Amino acid sequence: RTSHKSAFKYVFTSIIVALCACACRSTRQMADSGLGCAIYPLSTILLIWFLKLAAAARMTQMPYLTGSLNDLQATQACLPMEVHLAVSDDHRDIRATWRTQGTGCPSTVSYGLADPTGRRLVDMPLLRSGGSSYTISEDLMCDAPATKRPFTVHMHTAVMSDLEPGALYWYSPGNKDSTWTFRAPPRTDADQRLSFIAFGDMGESEVKARKIPKAAATVKAIAAEMDRRPVGLILHIGDLAYADGKYKVWDSFMEQIEPLASRVPYMIGIGNHEAGPCSSGNDLDPSGEGPYQPAWGNYGSESGGECGAMAAHRFVMPGQVNLEARGGAFAAAAAAEVRTSTADIANPKAAAADAGARNAGGSSVPGSAGSGSGSSVFNRRALASSRAAAAGFMREEARMESAAVVGKVEPQLWEGSGSVGKETRTEGYGDDAPGDQNDDDDNEGREDEFDAASAGKAGSHAASANTPVLSLPPRLTSRRKSPNPPFWYSFEYGPVHFSTLSSEHDLELGSTQQSWLESDLAAVDRCRTPWVIVMLHRPMYVVYPHKDNRVVGDHIRTSIEDLLLEYQVDVVVSGHVHTYYRSCSAAAGKCVSDERKGIVHLVVGTAGHELSNVEDDQKDWCDEVINDWGFGRFDVDGDTLRFSFIRTGDGRVGDSLTLRAKVSQGEACDRRREERVKV
């Protein structure tokens, strides 16, 4: 993760320390002469100066280092970092988002069908999609400490479109140096099976190890679970990084989750450590809503002045509107994201050669027309060929146990240097030692930036000047029934409709969010997605002794519980309270005998943060409490959902539950047919 400059710095520092130690030893032996204290420090300085000059002279005779230094720097500057996937607006698409150290880097993603080992299938088209680049800076934040010091984060996002449902794909964001794999979303259909993982309150265990001791361990436990049994989706329901206005904590968190988020879509909800009141006004609040500070409860400014801006820019959720900034790299006018796709199948021999080179570590990349900055080109014949091949190949693949392979492919280095299986990283902007949060340098975060476009031999690593830049629509000020991601939005994945809410925004009757929620639930087709799951960070049902949280939960329940019951929501998943517990089928604060007239609430705020205090005696509605770290696993098969709370420590199931869908597929389809007959 260090540049050549930093490496030499470390070498010379080590030499200085060693020689000074020798000098000190010698001066003790020459103390009687009175010359040691003067001669040896001076000789040490002269020796170091001489070594630096000699090294510089030597470097001029090492073209394999100096001649390719610009190329190396450009390549490292454009290496994709913090890669993560998300469900896109179309159920056949997947969005990839990543960060780069440098500017001017390509925002394209290459992808294609893969065999069970994750390698590109020979004779299959190489697809490319052009995306957008954008910059996160302190200008987007609302208040201190997030606005206190300048920083710049270069982000890229692109959509991989028209995927074959359930097929295994390789993909390479940004450049040719690293590949990952993912499985395309299943069809939106009640007959599809789906397994997903949900949790809240993770954080990261490098900078904030004291308060968040188990985040890294939970990531490893989830990765192990994904290796054992297939998982199609991850839901992180608020309190993501616990950055609280410190952008470097976000980087640490994003690197921590990359082994998971680069394999399957990583969908988020907003918690109190992401969003909160913006004292500088609504113009910098990406939600467009006024500050939510009711007289009751414990709402405050735990986001450290981020006010949702960092989470909204890091994670591009379905229906994502581009966020308004205060000047800088973004314009205030609306512009659609430009996407480019190309498929190279006109020359099968070239495609096969490229696949062989890719799998063997070569560098051939045909189809370079899809650089991400040209006009939209899409080879439908190639896509049809890809889909036809996928259908046949998936039948063969079904005989193999490929669950453990997804996302586990070692990165293939298509060009030369580096070791296979390890990601190469440049020195991060403003990198500190673990645990260092002092941030004393006001300019840190910018001094290490590298402009790839200005490198002498950056070549294909530099983006075209026409690379589309993510632009911004006017602020939406009127109440609307459209989603407002990542604050409130919905998506469908297989047999499940997911509705994500923000407990940090108004949910009361007549609010923007509640109006959207009602329209969203009313539009669900239970014949296609018989399961409806709602996610919000703060729970509606709260265990003792959390009095302030219970006050908030009671108000949320008063605001939306009747609506959730009316539309027969199956499960509500939350976090915020740092323990695991589940309710009975509850309504109005009590258990109900008819499970169709109540909702099971699962609180899984156990992904990393230190645990909460929980009393032994709880309300009757509380069926189970486990004060331990872990995550929830959901397995949906037809009308049956099996839930398991899996402990981080040993990977064992601590609690489990089986539910039946409130609206069965047959019942929903019959109802839909009757409605069509009436029309």
N, C-alpha and C positions, 0 to 999 in steps of 0.2 A: 504494500500500500504506500510505498515511499517512492519519490522521484529520484533521479540520479543526483540532483542537487542536494537533496536531503541525505542521501546515502553518503556522499563525500563529506558532508558536514559531520555526520556521525563518526566517520573514519578519523577525520582530523581531530575531533574532540577527544577520541580515545587515545590518539597519539600524544596529544597535549597532556592528558592526565598521566599517562605512563612516563613520559619524559620528566614531567614535574616531580613525580615520585622519585625517579632516579636522581634528579638534581638535589632534592631535599636530602636524600641519603648521603650524597657526596658532600653536601655542605656541612653536614654533621661531622663528617670525617675531616673536613678542612676548616673546622671552626677556629682552630688556633691561628690559621693564616689570615683570617679576616677577609678573605677574598671570595669565599664560596657563595655568600649571599648575593653578591653582585654578579659574579661570572656565570653561574649556572642558570639563573633565570634568563639572562641575556642570551646565553648560548642556546637555550631551549627555544626562545622566540625566533632566533636566526635559523635554527634547524627546521622549525615548522614552516617558516617562510620559504626556505629552500625546497622542502618537500612539496609544497603547493606549486611552486614554479616547475619543478620536475614533473609533477603529475599533469600539469597543464600542457607541458611540452610533449609528454607521452601521449596525451589524448589526441594531439594533432596527427599522430602517427597511427591512430586506431580508427580508421574510417568505419569499421563495423559498429562502432559506438557513436562517433561524432557524425558520420555521414547520414546515419538513419535516425539521429536524435529527434529531429523535427517530426519524422514519421512516427516514431515511438511515442513522443509526447502527444501528437494528434490522436493516435490510436487510443492511448490511455485516457485522454481528455474526453473521448467520445464513447468510452466503454459504458454500456448500460448498467446502472446501479439501481438497487431498490426496486427491482422488477416486480410488478404485481398485476394480476388479472382482475377483471370485473365483468359481470353480465352487462351486455349492451342493450340498446333500445329494441333491437330485433333479436328474437330468441335463437336465431341461427348465427349470431355474431358474438365475438368475445373481444373485449377491449384490453389492450396492454398499455401500461403506463410505466415510465421509468425516469430516472434522473441521470444526468451526465455532469461531469466536473466542468467541462468546457462549453463555450458557446459555439454556434454555427454548426452543430452536429446534426446529422440526418434524423428525421422523425419518421422514418419508414420502419415497417416490420415485414420481414420475409417469413413465409410459413408454407407448410404443405403436409400432405399425409405422411405418416410415419409407420414403420413396422413396429412390432412389439418391443424392440430394443430402443426405440426412439430415433432410429436412423431414417433418413429420407428414402421413400420408395422410389426405386429406379423406374423411369418412364412416366413418373407422375409430374405434374406441372409444378414449377416453382412460382408461388403466388407472392405478390408484394402489395402492401397497402400503405399509401402515404398518409401521414398524420399531421399533427400540429405540435408546435413548441410554444412554451410560455414560461414566464419567469415569476417566481414567488420572491417577494422582498418585504422588508419592514414597512414599505408604503402600503401594503395590503392589510396590515394589522390595525387593530383599533386603538389599543392603549398600551402603556408600559406594563410589564417589562418587554413585551413582544416588539415594541417600537423603539426600544432604548438604543440598540446598536444595529448598524447596517449589516445586512446579509443578502445573499443572492442564491437562489436555488433554480437551476435550469431543468425544466420538466419537459417531457415528451409523451404524447399519447397517440395511439393509432388503433383502428378497429380491424380485426380479422373477420371478414364477412363471408356469408353463404357457406357456412361449415356443414359438413355431413353429420347429422345428429349421432352422437355417441362415438364418433371415430377418433382415433389417436392422431394428434398433430405434433410436429416439431415447430418451433418458431424461434426467430432471431431478431430481437428488437435493436434498431439503431445501426448496427454494423454486423460484420461477419464473424466476430470473434467468439461468440458464446451462443449456445442453443439450449432451449428448455423444451419440455413437452407439456401438453395438456390434453384433456379429452373434451371434445366438443359437447355443448349442452344436449341433453336428451330432448326428444320431442315434447312439446307441451301437451301432455295426454295423461289421462287417468291410468292407463295401462303401464306407464313407465314406473320403474323403481327409482328411488332417490335416497341416498345417504348424505347427511350433512352434519357439520359440527358447529356448535354455537357456544358463545361465552361472552363475558364482559370483563372490563377492569384488568387488562393485562399489564400495560406499561412495558418498560425495558429494564433489564437487570445489570446494565453496565454502568451507566451514569448514576442511576437511582437505586443501587443495589440494596441500600438499607431499608427503604420503604417498600421496595418491590422486589422481594427476594426470589420469587419463583417464576418470573416471566420466561426466562430462557429455558428453564426446566420444563415448563408447560409446552413451549414450542417443540422441544424434543419429543415430549410425550405424544403430542398430536401427530408429529411426523411419523413416529413409530406406529401409531394407530392407523394412519393412512397407508403405511406399508403393509400392515396386516390385512386390512379390509378396505375396499374401495370407498372413497369419499368424493363427492362431486362438488362440494360447496362449503365455504366457511363463512359464518356470520359473527362479526365482532360488534357487540351491541353497546357501544359507548365506552368512554374512558379508554382511549386507544393508547397513546404514548405517555400520558401524564407529563407532557412537555412543559405546560404552564408558562408558555411564552419563550422557551429556550429552543431555538430551532435545531441545535445540535442533538438534542434529545430525540427529536423527530427522526433525524438521520440514523441514530442508533436503533430506534424502534423499527424503522423500515428495513434496515439491514437484518435485524433479528427475525422478522417475519417472512423475508424473501424465500426461504426454503419451503414455506407453505403457500404464500401468495403467488408465487410463480408457477405453481402446479395446478391450482384450482382457483376459481373466482373468489376473491376476498371482499365480501360485502360488509359495509359498516353502518352503524347507527351513531348518532351524536349523543355525547354525554356531557355532564357538567364541566368536565375538564377540557372540552373542545369548544363549547359555546357558552355565551353568557352575555350580560348587559354590556353595551358598548357606550361608554360615557362620551365619546367624541361624536356620537350621532349615528343615525341609521345608514348614512351613505357608505360607511365602511363595513356594515354588517351584511355579509353575503346572503343571509336569509331574507333580507328586505323587510323584516318585521321589527316592530318597536321593541325596546328592552322589556323583558318579562321579569318583573320584580314584584310579585304579589305580596301583600302584607303578611300572609301566612307562609309557613314553611321555611326552608333554609336555602333559598336561591341566592347566589352570590357571584363573584367574579373569579371563580376557580380556574378559568381558562388562561389566566395570565395575560389578558389583553388580546388573545387570538380571535375571540368572538366568532369562532367557527371558520375563519378564513383559511387557516392552515389545513385543517381536515378537508375542507371543501376543494382545495386545490390539489392536495396530495391524492385524494381518492375521487375518481370521476365515476359517479354512480349513474344508473340508467336515467335518461331524460335530463342529464346534467346541463344546466344553463351556465354559460361562461360568466365568471364572476367579475364584477365591476371593480376597477382599481382607481387609485388617485393618480392619474397620469402614468408616467413610466412607459413600459414596453407595450402596454395595451391601449387600444383606442376605445372610445365610448360607443362607437357604432356597432350594430349587430352584424355578424358575418357567419355564414355557415361553415362548419368544418369541412375542409377539402379532403376527400379521400381518393386515392388512386390505387387501382389494382391491376396487375398484369399477370399473365400466365404464360409461361414459355413451354409450349409443347410442339411448336412448329418443327423443331429439330430434335427428335427423340434421342439421337445419338449424343447430341450435345447435352441434353438433359441427363442422360445416363452417365455421361462423363462427369458432369457436375455433381451428381449424386455420389459417384465413386470418390471424387476429390473431396467432397464434404465429409464423407464417412472416413476417409483415410487421412484427413488433415490437410487437404489441398486448399486451393484458393480460387478455383474457378467459380464464377457466379454469373450464369447466363441470365438473360431477361433483365438486364440492367436498365431498361427503359423505365421501369417502375421505381424511379429514384425518390418519389414522394413529392416532386415539385412540378411535374408535368401535367398535361391535361388528362382527364379521366379516360383510361383505357381498360377494357375488361374483356378477356377472351372467353366467351361463353362456351365455345366448343371445348376448351381446355377444362373448364369447370365441370362440364357434363362428363368428360372423360374421368376427371378426378372422382366425381360422385359414383360413377359406375364401378370404378375400381374399388372404391371404398366399400361398396355394398358386398362385393365378392370377398374382399380381403377381411372384412369384419367377421364373415362366417368362419374363415380359417382361424382368425384371431380368437374366436370364442372358445377354442379348444385349449387355449393357453392361459395360464394364470398371469395376467398382465397387470393386475392391480398394483403390485409392488413396483412395477416399472414406471408408472406414470409419475413424471416429475423427477425421476431418479437418474435420468440419463446424465452421464458426465459431460460437461461442456466440451464440444469438439472445437479445438483451436484450428480454424481453417487457414490461418496464416502463421506459420513458423513458431514464434517464441512462446515461452510459458509452459507450464506443466498441465497436462490434461487432467480435468477433474477439479481444478481450483480456479476460482474467479480472480482475475487480476484487478487490482484497485489502485487508483492514484491516491496521493495524499489528499485527504478530505479538506474541504474548506474550513479553516479555523479549527483543525483537529486539536483536541486536547488529550491529555492522558485520561484514562478512565477515572471518573469521579470528579474531574475538574470542571466546576461550573462557575468559575470566577468571571470569565469573559471580560478581562480587563482591557483588551485592545478594541477600540471602537471601530477599527478598520478590518478586524479579522473577519474572514469569510469572503473577502474580495481579493486579498493580496495573492492568493494561490490560484486564481482563475487563469485559464488558458484558452485563448481564442483559436479553436482548431482551424477556422477558415484562414487565419493569418499564417499558419505554419508553412514553412517553405515547401515541404513535400507532403502535405496532408493528403493530396490526391482525393480518392473516393471517400475518405473519412470526413471531408468537409461537406456541409450541406450546400445546396444551391441557394442563391440569394432569393429564389422564389419559394423557398420552403414556407408553407402556410403558417401563419402565427395565429394562435388562438385569440380571437377578438371577443368583444363584449357587447351584449345587448343593453338597451336602456333599462334602468331600474324599473321593476314591476311594482307599482304602488297600489294598484287596485286589488281588491279581494278576488281570488280566482279559485277554480276547482282543479287547477293543474298541479302536478307534483312540484316539489321544491327541494330537489336532491342536493346534498345528502341528508337534509333535515327531515323531510318526509317524501317518500316515494314508494313505489311498489314494483315488483317484477314477478314473473312466473318461471319456474324451473321444474320441468317434469310435471308431476301431479300436484304441485304445491303453488299456491299464491301467497307471496310474502308481502306484507304491508309494514313498512318501517315508519315509526313516528319519532318525533322529538319531544321528550319530556321537558326540554329546556325552553319550549315555546308554548304559547297559549293553546290549550285544548278545549276550552270552555265553549258552550253553545254559541254559535255565531262566529266563532273564530275561523280564520283562514284554514288552519290545519284541520279542524273538525269538519268543515265543509268539504275539504278534499277527501278526508277519510270516508265520509258517508258516500260520496260519489264513487270512490274506489271500491268499496265493499259491495255496493249495489251493482257494479259492473262485472263482478266475478262470475265466470261460467263454471258452476260446480260440476258440470258434466265433463269438462276438460281438466279442471283442477279441483277435485273434491276436498282438498285440504286447504284451510286458510289459517295462516300463522301470523300473528302480530308481534312486532318487536319494538320495545321502547326501553330506554335505559333505566329510568326510575320505576320501581315496581309499584303496582296498585295495591298489593297486599304485602305488608312489612312485618317482620318478626320483631319481638322484643329484644333489647330495650330501646330501639331506635325511634324515639318519640318524634323528632322533627321529620324524619323520613316517613313516618306513619301519617303525619298531617298532610304531607304532599301526596302520598298514596291515596288517602281518602278523597282529596280533591280531584285527582285524576280519575279515580273510580266514579265519582259523582258525575264527572264530565262525559266519559265515554263508555262506561260499562254497559249501559242499556243499549247503546248502538252496537257494541260488539256482540251482545246477546241476541239482538234482533237479527243480525246477519250470520249468526251461528258460527262465530269464530271458534276454532278448535283449541288453540293453545296460545298463550301469551308468554313470551320469553323476555326476561329482563336481567339487569345486573345491579350495579350501584351499591348494594349491600354486599360486603365482601365475605359471603358465605354461600353455601348451597342450601336451598330449601324448595319444596314444592307444596302446592296446595291440593286440596281435594277439588272436585268439580264445584266451584264456588260462585255465588252470586250474592250481592248485597252484604258481603262480609260473612256469609255462612255457607256451610256445605248444603248441597241440594241432592235429593235422592235420584232425581232424573238427570242423568249426566248431560242430556241434550239441553238442559236449561241452566247449565253452569259452564264455567271455563276453568281449565287447569292452568295454573300459573307456575312457571318454572323460573327460579332466580338462580343465575349461575355467574355471580360476580367474583369468580374464584380463579382467574387465569394468571395471577401473578402478584397482585398487591397484597400487602400484609392483611391478615384476616381480621374480621370484625368480632366484637364480643357478642355472644348470643346466649340468652338465658335458656334454662332447661324447660321451663313452663311456657308454653305458647298457646295461641288461640286454637280453638277446635278446628279451624279450617286448615291448619298446618299439619300435613301428613308426615313429613320427613325433614330433618335438618342434619346436615353433615358439615361441620366446620373444618374443611380441608380444601386444599387446592385441587382443581380439576377442571373438566369441561364436559359439555353435554354432547352426546351423539344421538342422532335421530335416524331411524331406518324406516322409510315409508314404502309399503308394498300393498297396492290396492287400497282397501278400506282400513288397513291396519298400520298403526304407527307404534314403533317400539323405541322408547327413550332409555338411555343409560347415562348415569353420571359416572365418569371415569376419572379415577384419582391420578393426579400428576405423578405422585411418588412411585407407585408400583404398576400403574396401568390397569389396575383391577376395577371392576364395576362396583361402585359403592351404593348405588340405588338404581332401580329400574322401574319402568311403568309401561303398560301396553294400553293404547287407546284405539277406539273405533271412530271412524269419521262420522261427524254428526249428520252430514248429508252424503249418503252413499252415491256412487257413480250411477247405479241403475235408477235410483230415485230422482237424481238431478236430470238425467237424460230424459226420463219419462215426463218430468215437469216441463222441460224445454220443448219436447214434441207437442205437448198439450197447448203451450203458449203459441206455438207456430200455427197450430190448427185454428185457434181462436182468431189469429190475425188474418 
